[in-house]
Amino acid sequence: MPHLPESREPSPATQELIDEVVLRFDAYARARAARDSLFPTVRATPRQEQQAFDALQAAVVRLRGRLG
């Protein structure tokens, strides 16, 4: 039977950064979807969408810094 390499679990700090990227991506995706909502109370402003994107981008930079 061939030896399968063991999967490496990310360190807790790295996992937290991965979780943050996923969370920020979800927030950005929701802001993008809400941009064209039919309901004004749900609609996201361009500023809210940009803030969500900026937070996502910052989280990705932190994760890359940790991995690089």
Secondary structure, 3 states (H helix, E strand, C coil): CCCCCCCCCCCHHHHHHHHHHHHHHHHHHHHHHHCCCCCCCCCCCHHHHHHHHHHHHHHHHHHHHHHC
